[in-house]
Amino acid sequence: MGYTYDVKHNSIIVCPYTGIQIKRLYDLAKQKKGESNNYSNYKWTDGYLIMLDLGKTKKYEIYISEGTPDHPFLIKVKKKYHCANFESVFKLGSHCMNWSPDTIIGLTKIQHEQTGNI
């Protein structure tokens, strides 16, 4: 599926084999263009993004909100992590050079089609 949502710990756990599919919904570039943040009225709660990095489990503090039919969960940066995995998910660039506290990502469910013979 790409990720699992852990209700008890309000965490998004990324599958190390499939990764996650994301869509950048709002970021620094859109902010600089003057585009409005259509997600400010969503209910954001403290949570965690949990991913594997070279066999080590990493836990990043984020905000999580219920999303839309296309993006069941929205995640928002809470603080900077100078880590390639974190920067890659949020498309922040090296050393968080595109950092904005309003960066919002939509998580997409991965749809797998199975074809062929076993």
Backbone torsions as a table, in degrees:
resi	resn	phi	psi	omega
1	MET	NA	-24.4	179.8
2	GLY	107.2	-41.8	178.5
3	TYR	-154.8	161.1	175.3
4	THR	-125.4	139.3	175.8
5	TYR	-99.8	120.6	178.2
6	ASP	-96.9	103.5	-176.1
7	VAL	-62.4	-44.5	-175.7
8	LYS	-57.4	-40.7	-176.9
9	HIS	-106.2	6.1	-177.0
10	ASN	45.5	59.5	-175.5
11	SER	-129.2	144.2	170.4
12	ILE	-102.3	118.5	-179.3
13	ILE	-107.2	117.2	-176.0
14	VAL	-84.3	131.7	176.4
15	CYS	-69.1	124.7	-177.7
16	PRO	-70.8	-13.6	-177.7
17	TYR	-92.8	-36.1	-177.5
18	THR	-106.8	-21.2	-175.1
19	GLY	70.3	-164.4	179.3
20	ILE	-127.6	153.1	172.1
21	GLN	-100.9	132.7	-176.3
22	ILE	-130.6	162.6	170.3
23	LYS	-135.8	126.7	177.9
24	ARG	-74.9	115.9	-176.4
25	LEU	-96.7	-35.0	178.5
26	TYR	-153.4	136.2	-177.6
27	ASP	-155.6	-174.9	-177.3
28	LEU	-59.5	-40.7	-179.0
29	ALA	-61.8	-43.8	178.4
30	LYS	-68.2	-35.5	178.2
31	GLN	-63.3	-43.9	-179.7
32	LYS	-66.5	-29.2	178.2
33	LYS	-77.4	-7.2	179.8
34	GLY	87.0	9.4	178.4
35	GLU	-69.9	143.5	-177.7
36	SER	-83.2	151.6	178.5
37	ASN	-86.7	102.9	-177.2
38	ASN	-79.0	3.8	-174.3
39	TYR	-111.8	7.0	-176.5
40	SER	-69.8	-22.6	-179.7
41	ASN	-88.1	-1.4	177.8
42	TYR	-71.8	154.3	178.0
43	LYS	-85.9	111.8	-178.1
44	TRP	-101.6	131.2	177.6
45	THR	-122.3	151.4	176.8
46	ASP	-63.0	139.0	179.1
47	GLY	-159.0	-166.9	-177.4
48	TYR	-137.2	146.9	169.2
49	LEU	-109.8	120.7	-175.8
50	ILE	-115.6	124.2	-178.5
51	MET	-139.3	157.7	173.7
52	LEU	-91.9	140.7	177.1
53	ASP	-136.8	105.4	-178.0
54	LEU	52.5	44.3	177.0
55	GLY	84.0	-4.6	179.9
56	LYS	-106.1	132.6	178.3
57	THR	-78.8	129.0	178.5
58	LYS	-118.9	140.9	-176.5
59	LYS	-123.8	117.6	-177.1
60	TYR	-110.7	133.7	176.2
61	GLU	-75.1	129.0	179.7
62	ILE	-142.1	178.7	168.2
63	TYR	-109.5	143.4	-179.8
64	ILE	-126.4	142.2	175.0
65	SER	-139.0	149.9	170.1
66	GLU	-66.3	142.6	-172.4
67	GLY	-106.6	-130.8	-175.4
68	THR	-121.3	172.9	176.5
69	PRO	-56.9	-34.8	179.0
70	ASP	-77.3	-28.0	-177.7
71	HIS	-134.9	89.7	-175.5
72	PRO	-55.9	-29.2	178.1
73	PHE	-132.1	142.6	172.6
74	LEU	-113.1	141.1	176.4
75	ILE	-126.0	146.6	-175.8
76	LYS	-133.7	142.6	179.6
77	VAL	-64.8	144.9	176.0
78	LYS	-111.8	-42.2	176.9
79	LYS	-150.7	165.9	-178.0
80	LYS	-77.7	139.5	169.4
81	TYR	-129.8	119.7	177.7
82	HIS	-84.4	75.9	-176.7
83	CYS	-142.2	130.5	-175.5
84	ALA	-57.7	-38.7	179.2
85	ASN	-61.8	-49.9	-179.9
86	PHE	-61.6	-47.7	-179.1
87	GLU	-62.3	-33.2	179.6
88	SER	-70.2	-44.7	-179.9
89	VAL	-60.1	-45.1	-176.7
90	PHE	-92.7	3.3	179.0
91	LYS	53.6	47.7	-176.5
92	LEU	-89.4	-13.8	-176.6
93	GLY	79.7	172.0	-178.4
94	SER	-60.1	135.5	179.1
95	HIS	55.2	32.0	176.7
96	CYS	56.4	35.3	-175.7
97	MET	-64.7	-20.1	177.7
98	ASN	-105.1	30.4	-177.4
99	TRP	-63.4	135.6	168.2
100	SER	-149.7	134.7	178.8
101	PRO	-66.9	-9.1	179.5
102	ASP	-99.0	8.0	179.4
103	THR	-64.1	125.5	-178.1
104	ILE	-128.8	133.5	-179.4
105	ILE	-120.3	137.2	173.4
106	GLY	-97.9	130.6	176.7
107	LEU	-89.7	132.3	-179.0
108	THR	-108.7	137.3	175.4
109	LYS	-71.4	135.3	178.8
110	ILE	-84.1	126.5	177.5
111	GLN	-102.3	122.0	-179.8
112	HIS	-104.3	134.0	173.0
113	GLU	-108.0	128.9	178.5
114	GLN	-103.2	123.8	178.1
115	THR	-132.7	162.9	176.7
116	GLY	95.3	-179.6	-178.6
117	ASN	-109.1	150.9	176.0
118	ILE	-101.7	NA	NA
